[in-house]
Amino acid sequence: DAIPSADQIRITTSLKSQKGSVWTKNKSIFEYWEVEVTFRVTGRGRIGADGLAIWFTEEQGLEGPVFGAADKWNGVGIFFDSFDNDGKKNNPGVVVVGNNGKLLYDHQNDGSTQALASCQRDFRNKPYPVRAKITYYQKTLTVLINNGFTPDKDDYELCAKVEDMVLPSQGYFGISAATGGLADDHDVLSFLTFQLTEPGKEVPTPDAEIPQKDKEKYQEEFEHFQQELDKKKEEFQKEHPDVQGQPGKTTCAFFLPADDFESVSDRELRQIFEGQNRIHLEIKQLNRQLDMILDEQRRYVSAVTDEIAKRGGGFPGQQGQVSQQEIETVVKTQEEVIRQVNEIRNSVADTLRSISGAQHPGSAGVYETTQHFNDIKEHLHLVKRDIEHLAQRNM
């Protein structure tokens, strides 16, 4: 059921009980590899289903019950599971499941009994495409996720890591998706595959090039597509003679800049998302600062506590007693600072929840969303001021 287009492949449409998949035609013969997948999962409701899967298997799993692909696969599947079948409120999530060709996937428990690693990530209805980078190198599988909050393509976070994992030396890459009683659109924008080699080791030369027969077939398909495209351009220009492009440039409206069609509401929503992205980056920086302050305070408390333990027997004279009182005062001060840091961390978490609530502007008007966005900015300003106060107090 997959539908290809010029810039993406729709694995499944937002209709109930749909399945779709796309697989490589030829086997990959390299031992270590890395894939980068860019996709979108979008739906009207707050909850979607079923999800999307990225595969590396010994054979193509063209159709089946596991997110649109066959069960009992030999290889690994990375599942972006949208629906919470087991009712544990841990979806949407990412699950890594390996199989030796004999196991049936545990749908009722969302694969939790078979998962080699997992993380909870909300990948639905994001302002930017979600990216997954999956690396298999020296029997270690690593999954990095870019959650689509920012336009930064390299903003990855570690999701899962599986060590001592043995995969087939040759296999097919694929991507599949499925819908159930609820339905989302599952669109794949790119799927890049890279061969990895050990440092200093030469890349093996392919045993054979593409057969001449296949080359001629691909060339013929390309020329046919080019002719169809030119024909559609001419038809459009005849039907829309008022659309004129600049000299030497294509006049077809399909190739005009996207900004020419941006409405006022779209522009306002884009500005809101850009502002939220800046806040997201600010909060990540604040979290790093809080971690540094908290670690430093804990080191101070640990050092002072050790000093108190050493002096537990006490020293003769008034000087020893005064010194111990001073140490106890310092300990109390540091504990108070740690308490304040934890309060600020909770405040940052509240801000993050507010941002998550603002990620669905369709539920309210643009004015209400803008007001909510301004409240978040004010809250963030107060958090930054508290952190600066803590930093000065720590000095």
Contacts in CASP RR format, 6 or more apart in sequence:
PFRMAT RR
TARGET T0000
AUTHOR 0000-0000-0000
METHOD contacts of the structure
MODEL  1
DAIPSADQIRITTSLKSQKGSVWTKNKSIFEYWEVEVTFRVTGRGRIGAD
GLAIWFTEEQGLEGPVFGAADKWNGVGIFFDSFDNDGKKNNPGVVVVGNN
GKLLYDHQNDGSTQALASCQRDFRNKPYPVRAKITYYQKTLTVLINNGFT
PDKDDYELCAKVEDMVLPSQGYFGISAATGGLADDHDVLSFLTFQLTEPG
KEVPTPDAEIPQKDKEKYQEEFEHFQQELDKKKEEFQKEHPDVQGQPGKT
TCAFFLPADDFESVSDRELRQIFEGQNRIHLEIKQLNRQLDMILDEQRRY
VSAVTDEIAKRGGGFPGQQGQVSQQEIETVVKTQEEVIRQVNEIRNSVAD
TLRSISGAQHPGSAGVYETTQHFNDIKEHLHLVKRDIEHLAQRNM
1 11 0 8 1.000
1 12 0 8 1.000
1 13 0 8 1.000
1 18 0 8 1.000
1 19 0 8 1.000
1 20 0 8 1.000
2 9 0 8 1.000
2 10 0 8 1.000
2 11 0 8 1.000
2 12 0 8 1.000
2 20 0 8 1.000
2 21 0 8 1.000
2 22 0 8 1.000
3 9 0 8 1.000
3 10 0 8 1.000
3 13 0 8 1.000
4 10 0 8 1.000
7 189 0 8 1.000
8 187 0 8 1.000
8 188 0 8 1.000
8 189 0 8 1.000
9 22 0 8 1.000
9 187 0 8 1.000
9 188 0 8 1.000
10 185 0 8 1.000
10 186 0 8 1.000
10 187 0 8 1.000
11 20 0 8 1.000
11 21 0 8 1.000
11 22 0 8 1.000
11 52 0 8 1.000
11 175 0 8 1.000
11 176 0 8 1.000
11 177 0 8 1.000
11 186 0 8 1.000
11 187 0 8 1.000
11 188 0 8 1.000
12 18 0 8 1.000
12 19 0 8 1.000
12 20 0 8 1.000
12 177 0 8 1.000
12 178 0 8 1.000
12 179 0 8 1.000
12 183 0 8 1.000
12 184 0 8 1.000
12 185 0 8 1.000
12 186 0 8 1.000
13 183 0 8 1.000
13 185 0 8 1.000
14 42 0 8 1.000
14 43 0 8 1.000
14 44 0 8 1.000
14 179 0 8 1.000
14 183 0 8 1.000
14 184 0 8 1.000
14 185 0 8 1.000
15 179 0 8 1.000
15 183 0 8 1.000
16 179 0 8 1.000
16 180 0 8 1.000
16 181 0 8 1.000
16 182 0 8 1.000
16 183 0 8 1.000
17 179 0 8 1.000
17 180 0 8 1.000
17 181 0 8 1.000
18 178 0 8 1.000
18 179 0 8 1.000
18 180 0 8 1.000
18 183 0 8 1.000
19 63 0 8 1.000
19 64 0 8 1.000
19 68 0 8 1.000
19 176 0 8 1.000
19 177 0 8 1.000
19 178 0 8 1.000
19 179 0 8 1.000
20 63 0 8 1.000
20 68 0 8 1.000
20 176 0 8 1.000
20 177 0 8 1.000
20 178 0 8 1.000
21 61 0 8 1.000
21 62 0 8 1.000
21 63 0 8 1.000
21 68 0 8 1.000
21 69 0 8 1.000
21 174 0 8 1.000
21 175 0 8 1.000
21 176 0 8 1.000
21 177 0 8 1.000
22 174 0 8 1.000
22 175 0 8 1.000
22 176 0 8 1.000
22 188 0 8 1.000
22 191 0 8 1.000
23 55 0 8 1.000
23 60 0 8 1.000
23 61 0 8 1.000
23 62 0 8 1.000
23 172 0 8 1.000
23 173 0 8 1.000
23 174 0 8 1.000
24 172 0 8 1.000
24 173 0 8 1.000
24 174 0 8 1.000
24 193 0 8 1.000
27 170 0 8 1.000
27 171 0 8 1.000
27 172 0 8 1.000
28 56 0 8 1.000
28 170 0 8 1.000
28 171 0 8 1.000
28 172 0 8 1.000
28 173 0 8 1.000
28 193 0 8 1.000
29 169 0 8 1.000
29 170 0 8 1.000
30 195 0 8 1.000
30 196 0 8 1.000
31 169 0 8 1.000
32 136 0 8 1.000
32 137 0 8 1.000
32 138 0 8 1.000
32 195 0 8 1.000
32 196 0 8 1.000
32 197 0 8 1.000
32 198 0 8 1.000
33 56 0 8 1.000
33 135 0 8 1.000
33 136 0 8 1.000
33 193 0 8 1.000
33 194 0 8 1.000
33 195 0 8 1.000
33 196 0 8 1.000
34 133 0 8 1.000
34 134 0 8 1.000
34 135 0 8 1.000
34 136 0 8 1.000
34 137 0 8 1.000
34 193 0 8 1.000
34 194 0 8 1.000
34 196 0 8 1.000
35 54 0 8 1.000
35 56 0 8 1.000
35 132 0 8 1.000
35 133 0 8 1.000
35 134 0 8 1.000
35 173 0 8 1.000
35 191 0 8 1.000
35 192 0 8 1.000
35 193 0 8 1.000
35 194 0 8 1.000
36 131 0 8 1.000
36 132 0 8 1.000
36 133 0 8 1.000
36 190 0 8 1.000
36 191 0 8 1.000
36 192 0 8 1.000
36 194 0 8 1.000
37 54 0 8 1.000
37 131 0 8 1.000
37 132 0 8 1.000
37 134 0 8 1.000
37 175 0 8 1.000
37 188 0 8 1.000
37 190 0 8 1.000
37 191 0 8 1.000
37 192 0 8 1.000
38 129 0 8 1.000
38 130 0 8 1.000
38 131 0 8 1.000
38 188 0 8 1.000
38 189 0 8 1.000
38 190 0 8 1.000
38 191 0 8 1.000
39 52 0 8 1.000
39 129 0 8 1.000
39 130 0 8 1.000
39 132 0 8 1.000
39 175 0 8 1.000
39 186 0 8 1.000
39 187 0 8 1.000
39 188 0 8 1.000
39 189 0 8 1.000
40 126 0 8 1.000
40 129 0 8 1.000
40 130 0 8 1.000
40 185 0 8 1.000
40 186 0 8 1.000
40 187 0 8 1.000
40 189 0 8 1.000
41 51 0 8 1.000
41 52 0 8 1.000
41 80 0 8 1.000
41 82 0 8 1.000
41 123 0 8 1.000
41 124 0 8 1.000
41 125 0 8 1.000
41 130 0 8 1.000
41 184 0 8 1.000
41 185 0 8 1.000
41 186 0 8 1.000
41 187 0 8 1.000
42 124 0 8 1.000
42 125 0 8 1.000
42 184 0 8 1.000
42 185 0 8 1.000
42 187 0 8 1.000
43 124 0 8 1.000
43 125 0 8 1.000
43 183 0 8 1.000
43 184 0 8 1.000
43 185 0 8 1.000
45 182 0 8 1.000
46 360 0 8 1.000
47 82 0 8 1.000
47 83 0 8 1.000
47 84 0 8 1.000
47 182 0 8 1.000
48 82 0 8 1.000
48 83 0 8 1.000
48 124 0 8 1.000
48 182 0 8 1.000
48 183 0 8 1.000
48 184 0 8 1.000
49 82 0 8 1.000
49 83 0 8 1.000
49 179 0 8 1.000
49 180 0 8 1.000
49 181 0 8 1.000
49 182 0 8 1.000
49 183 0 8 1.000
49 184 0 8 1.000
50 67 0 8 1.000
50 81 0 8 1.000
50 82 0 8 1.000
50 83 0 8 1.000
50 177 0 8 1.000
50 178 0 8 1.000
50 179 0 8 1.000
50 180 0 8 1.000
51 67 0 8 1.000
51 79 0 8 1.000
51 80 0 8 1.000
51 81 0 8 1.000
51 82 0 8 1.000
51 83 0 8 1.000
51 177 0 8 1.000
51 178 0 8 1.000
51 179 0 8 1.000
51 184 0 8 1.000
51 186 0 8 1.000
52 67 0 8 1.000
52 79 0 8 1.000
52 80 0 8 1.000
52 175 0 8 1.000
52 176 0 8 1.000
52 177 0 8 1.000
52 186 0 8 1.000
53 66 0 8 1.000
53 67 0 8 1.000
53 68 0 8 1.000
53 69 0 8 1.000
53 77 0 8 1.000
53 78 0 8 1.000
53 79 0 8 1.000
53 80 0 8 1.000
53 175 0 8 1.000
53 176 0 8 1.000
53 177 0 8 1.000
54 77 0 8 1.000
54 78 0 8 1.000
54 80 0 8 1.000
54 132 0 8 1.000
54 134 0 8 1.000
54 173 0 8 1.000
54 174 0 8 1.000
54 175 0 8 1.000
55 61 0 8 1.000
55 69 0 8 1.000
55 73 0 8 1.000
55 75 0 8 1.000
55 76 0 8 1.000
55 77 0 8 1.000
55 78 0 8 1.000
55 172 0 8 1.000
55 173 0 8 1.000
55 174 0 8 1.000
55 175 0 8 1.000
55 176 0 8 1.000
56 75 0 8 1.000
56 76 0 8 1.000
56 77 0 8 1.000
56 136 0 8 1.000
56 167 0 8 1.000
56 168 0 8 1.000
56 171 0 8 1.000
56 172 0 8 1.000
56 173 0 8 1.000
56 174 0 8 1.000
57 73 0 8 1.000
57 74 0 8 1.000
57 75 0 8 1.000
57 76 0 8 1.000
57 77 0 8 1.000
57 168 0 8 1.000
57 171 0 8 1.000
57 172 0 8 1.000
57 174 0 8 1.000
58 73 0 8 1.000
58 74 0 8 1.000
58 75 0 8 1.000
58 168 0 8 1.000
58 170 0 8 1.000
58 171 0 8 1.000
58 172 0 8 1.000
59 73 0 8 1.000
59 74 0 8 1.000
59 171 0 8 1.000
59 172 0 8 1.000
60 172 0 8 1.000
60 174 0 8 1.000
61 69 0 8 1.000
61 70 0 8 1.000
61 73 0 8 1.000
61 172 0 8 1.000
61 176 0 8 1.000
62 69 0 8 1.000
62 70 0 8 1.000
63 69 0 8 1.000
63 70 0 8 1.000
64 70 0 8 1.000
64 71 0 8 1.000
65 71 0 8 1.000
65 105 0 8 1.000
65 107 0 8 1.000
66 73 0 8 1.000
66 105 0 8 1.000
66 107 0 8 1.000
66 176 0 8 1.000
67 79 0 8 1.000
67 81 0 8 1.000
67 176 0 8 1.000
67 177 0 8 1.000
67 178 0 8 1.000
68 176 0 8 1.000
68 177 0 8 1.000
68 178 0 8 1.000
69 174 0 8 1.000
69 176 0 8 1.000
71 104 0 8 1.000
71 105 0 8 1.000
72 99 0 8 1.000
72 101 0 8 1.000
72 102 0 8 1.000
72 103 0 8 1.000
72 104 0 8 1.000
73 99 0 8 1.000
73 101 0 8 1.000
74 99 0 8 1.000
74 100 0 8 1.000
74 101 0 8 1.000
74 168 0 8 1.000
75 98 0 8 1.000
75 99 0 8 1.000
75 100 0 8 1.000
75 101 0 8 1.000
75 167 0 8 1.000
75 168 0 8 1.000
76 96 0 8 1.000
76 97 0 8 1.000
76 98 0 8 1.000
76 99 0 8 1.000
76 141 0 8 1.000
76 165 0 8 1.000
76 167 0 8 1.000
77 96 0 8 1.000
77 97 0 8 1.000
77 98 0 8 1.000
77 99 0 8 1.000
78 94 0 8 1.000
78 95 0 8 1.000
78 96 0 8 1.000
78 132 0 8 1.000
78 134 0 8 1.000
78 143 0 8 1.000
79 94 0 8 1.000
79 95 0 8 1.000
79 96 0 8 1.000
79 97 0 8 1.000
79 111 0 8 1.000
80 92 0 8 1.000
80 93 0 8 1.000
80 94 0 8 1.000
80 123 0 8 1.000
80 132 0 8 1.000
81 91 0 8 1.000
81 92 0 8 1.000
81 93 0 8 1.000
81 94 0 8 1.000
81 95 0 8 1.000
81 110 0 8 1.000
82 91 0 8 1.000
82 92 0 8 1.000
82 93 0 8 1.000
82 124 0 8 1.000
82 184 0 8 1.000
83 91 0 8 1.000
83 180 0 8 1.000
83 182 0 8 1.000
84 90 0 8 1.000
84 91 0 8 1.000
84 110 0 8 1.000
85 91 0 8 1.000
85 107 0 8 1.000
85 108 0 8 1.000
85 109 0 8 1.000
85 110 0 8 1.000
86 108 0 8 1.000
86 109 0 8 1.000
86 110 0 8 1.000
86 112 0 8 1.000
88 110 0 8 1.000
88 112 0 8 1.000
90 110 0 8 1.000
90 120 0 8 1.000
91 110 0 8 1.000
91 120 0 8 1.000
92 120 0 8 1.000
92 121 0 8 1.000
92 122 0 8 1.000
92 123 0 8 1.000
92 124 0 8 1.000
93 118 0 8 1.000
93 119 0 8 1.000
93 120 0 8 1.000
93 121 0 8 1.000
93 122 0 8 1.000
93 123 0 8 1.000
94 118 0 8 1.000
94 119 0 8 1.000
94 120 0 8 1.000
94 121 0 8 1.000
94 123 0 8 1.000
94 143 0 8 1.000
94 145 0 8 1.000
94 159 0 8 1.000
94 160 0 8 1.000
95 110 0 8 1.000
95 111 0 8 1.000
95 112 0 8 1.000
95 115 0 8 1.000
95 117 0 8 1.000
95 118 0 8 1.000
96 115 0 8 1.000
96 116 0 8 1.000
96 117 0 8 1.000
96 118 0 8 1.000
96 141 0 8 1.000
96 143 0 8 1.000
96 160 0 8 1.000
96 162 0 8 1.000
97 105 0 8 1.000
97 111 0 8 1.000
97 114 0 8 1.000
97 115 0 8 1.000
97 116 0 8 1.000
98 114 0 8 1.000
98 116 0 8 1.000
98 165 0 8 1.000
99 105 0 8 1.000
99 114 0 8 1.000
103 114 0 8 1.000
105 111 0 8 1.000
105 114 0 8 1.000
106 112 0 8 1.000
106 113 0 8 1.000
106 114 0 8 1.000
112 118 0 8 1.000
116 141 0 8 1.000
116 160 0 8 1.000
116 162 0 8 1.000
116 165 0 8 1.000
117 143 0 8 1.000
117 159 0 8 1.000
117 160 0 8 1.000
117 161 0 8 1.000
117 162 0 8 1.000
118 160 0 8 1.000
119 143 0 8 1.000
119 145 0 8 1.000
119 159 0 8 1.000
119 160 0 8 1.000
121 145 0 8 1.000
121 147 0 8 1.000
121 159 0 8 1.000
122 147 0 8 1.000
122 356 0 8 1.000
123 130 0 8 1.000
123 145 0 8 1.000
123 147 0 8 1.000
123 148 0 8 1.000
124 184 0 8 1.000
125 359 0 8 1.000
125 360 0 8 1.000
126 147 0 8 1.000
126 148 0 8 1.000
126 149 0 8 1.000
126 359 0 8 1.000
127 148 0 8 1.000
127 149 0 8 1.000
127 273 0 8 1.000
127 276 0 8 1.000
127 277 0 8 1.000
127 359 0 8 1.000
128 148 0 8 1.000
128 149 0 8 1.000
128 150 0 8 1.000
128 151 0 8 1.000
129 148 0 8 1.000
129 189 0 8 1.000
130 145 0 8 1.000
130 146 0 8 1.000
130 147 0 8 1.000
130 148 0 8 1.000
131 145 0 8 1.000
131 146 0 8 1.000
131 148 0 8 1.000
131 153 0 8 1.000
131 156 0 8 1.000
132 143 0 8 1.000
132 144 0 8 1.000
132 145 0 8 1.000
132 146 0 8 1.000
133 143 0 8 1.000
133 144 0 8 1.000
133 145 0 8 1.000
133 146 0 8 1.000
133 156 0 8 1.000
134 141 0 8 1.000
134 142 0 8 1.000
134 143 0 8 1.000
134 144 0 8 1.000
135 141 0 8 1.000
135 142 0 8 1.000
135 144 0 8 1.000
135 196 0 8 1.000
136 142 0 8 1.000
136 165 0 8 1.000
136 167 0 8 1.000
136 196 0 8 1.000
137 196 0 8 1.000
138 198 0 8 1.000
139 163 0 8 1.000
139 164 0 8 1.000
139 165 0 8 1.000
139 166 0 8 1.000
140 161 0 8 1.000
140 162 0 8 1.000
140 163 0 8 1.000
140 164 0 8 1.000
140 165 0 8 1.000
141 160 0 8 1.000
141 161 0 8 1.000
141 162 0 8 1.000
141 165 0 8 1.000
141 167 0 8 1.000
142 158 0 8 1.000
142 160 0 8 1.000
142 161 0 8 1.000
143 158 0 8 1.000
143 159 0 8 1.000
143 160 0 8 1.000
143 161 0 8 1.000
144 156 0 8 1.000
144 157 0 8 1.000
144 158 0 8 1.000
144 159 0 8 1.000
145 156 0 8 1.000
145 157 0 8 1.000
145 159 0 8 1.000
146 152 0 8 1.000
146 153 0 8 1.000
146 154 0 8 1.000
146 155 0 8 1.000
146 156 0 8 1.000
146 157 0 8 1.000
147 157 0 8 1.000
148 155 0 8 1.000
149 155 0 8 1.000
149 276 0 8 1.000
149 277 0 8 1.000
149 280 0 8 1.000
150 277 0 8 1.000
150 280 0 8 1.000
150 281 0 8 1.000
151 277 0 8 1.000
173 191 0 8 1.000
173 193 0 8 1.000
174 191 0 8 1.000
175 188 0 8 1.000
175 191 0 8 1.000
177 186 0 8 1.000
195 203 0 8 1.000
197 203 0 8 1.000
210 218 0 8 1.000
233 250 0 8 1.000
233 252 0 8 1.000
236 243 0 8 1.000
236 252 0 8 1.000
236 253 0 8 1.000
236 254 0 8 1.000
237 243 0 8 1.000
237 251 0 8 1.000
237 252 0 8 1.000
240 253 0 8 1.000
243 251 0 8 1.000
243 252 0 8 1.000
243 253 0 8 1.000
244 251 0 8 1.000
245 251 0 8 1.000
262 270 0 8 1.000
265 366 0 8 1.000
268 366 0 8 1.000
268 370 0 8 1.000
269 361 0 8 1.000
269 366 0 8 1.000
269 369 0 8 1.000
272 358 0 8 1.000
272 361 0 8 1.000
272 366 0 8 1.000
272 369 0 8 1.000
272 370 0 8 1.000
272 373 0 8 1.000
275 373 0 8 1.000
276 355 0 8 1.000
276 358 0 8 1.000
276 359 0 8 1.000
276 373 0 8 1.000
276 376 0 8 1.000
279 351 0 8 1.000
279 355 0 8 1.000
279 376 0 8 1.000
279 377 0 8 1.000
279 380 0 8 1.000
280 355 0 8 1.000
282 380 0 8 1.000
282 384 0 8 1.000
283 348 0 8 1.000
283 351 0 8 1.000
283 352 0 8 1.000
283 355 0 8 1.000
283 380 0 8 1.000
286 348 0 8 1.000
286 383 0 8 1.000
286 384 0 8 1.000
286 387 0 8 1.000
287 345 0 8 1.000
287 348 0 8 1.000
289 387 0 8 1.000
289 391 0 8 1.000
290 341 0 8 1.000
290 344 0 8 1.000
290 345 0 8 1.000
290 348 0 8 1.000
290 387 0 8 1.000
293 337 0 8 1.000
293 341 0 8 1.000
293 387 0 8 1.000
293 390 0 8 1.000
293 391 0 8 1.000
293 394 0 8 1.000
294 338 0 8 1.000
294 341 0 8 1.000
294 342 0 8 1.000
296 394 0 8 1.000
297 334 0 8 1.000
297 337 0 8 1.000
297 338 0 8 1.000
297 341 0 8 1.000
297 394 0 8 1.000
298 338 0 8 1.000
300 330 0 8 1.000
300 334 0 8 1.000
301 331 0 8 1.000
301 334 0 8 1.000
301 335 0 8 1.000
301 338 0 8 1.000
304 327 0 8 1.000
304 330 0 8 1.000
304 331 0 8 1.000
304 334 0 8 1.000
305 331 0 8 1.000
307 327 0 8 1.000
308 324 0 8 1.000
308 327 0 8 1.000
308 328 0 8 1.000
308 331 0 8 1.000
311 320 0 8 1.000
311 323 0 8 1.000
311 324 0 8 1.000
311 327 0 8 1.000
314 320 0 8 1.000
314 321 0 8 1.000
314 324 0 8 1.000
315 321 0 8 1.000
315 323 0 8 1.000
337 390 0 8 1.000
337 393 0 8 1.000
337 394 0 8 1.000
340 386 0 8 1.000
340 390 0 8 1.000
341 390 0 8 1.000
344 383 0 8 1.000
344 386 0 8 1.000
344 387 0 8 1.000
344 390 0 8 1.000
347 379 0 8 1.000
347 382 0 8 1.000
347 383 0 8 1.000
347 386 0 8 1.000
348 383 0 8 1.000
350 379 0 8 1.000
351 376 0 8 1.000
351 379 0 8 1.000
351 380 0 8 1.000
351 383 0 8 1.000
354 372 0 8 1.000
354 375 0 8 1.000
354 376 0 8 1.000
354 379 0 8 1.000
355 376 0 8 1.000
357 372 0 8 1.000
358 369 0 8 1.000
358 372 0 8 1.000
358 373 0 8 1.000
358 376 0 8 1.000
361 369 0 8 1.000
362 369 0 8 1.000
364 372 0 8 1.000
END
